[in-house]
Amino acid sequence: MPKCTKCGSDLAANVAVCPICKTPVEKEYRDLSHTPAYASPDYDVPPPKKSRYAPLGAWRTFGCILLMHLPAIGLVFAVVWALGGAYRRGKTNLARAVLLLWLFGLLILCGAACALWFTGVFEAYITPFINHIANFFGYEFTMPF
């Protein structure tokens, strides 16, 4: 609560003069009483449209995701953008997220293949199915090990 600089009495939040000695209250006391501590004009302004930190639009994000999911060239685009080849920071982060999703998918696929292999499911069910398909086309499928 602000105090009067002349008489020292307690002042209300938005008074212009002291009610006892009629001394004008300094402006800083009146402005700070109703302004939140976290408010800052610098953080409320969005970045310019051509800025590196401007957010990607919905269509641009959709196009980037489609491009990164093309079979061969998409991986090249994702790696280049993830390593900083994109001007916008949002595109770099999107490419890194897609690469992480691909990595997690590959790890899950390898884990499932190992689980099928070591439990015997591969030899019991998948090898006969592959032999059936290979025989249909006139080939013989044998396990290399």
Secondary structure, 3 states (H helix, E strand, C coil): CCECCCCCCECCCCCCECCCCCCECCHHHHHHCCCCCCCCCCCCCCCCCCCCCCCCCHHHHHHHHHHHCCCCHHHHHHHHHHHHHCCCHHHHHHHHHHHHHHHHHHHHHHHHHHHHHHHCHHHHHHHHHHHHHHHHCCCCCCCCC
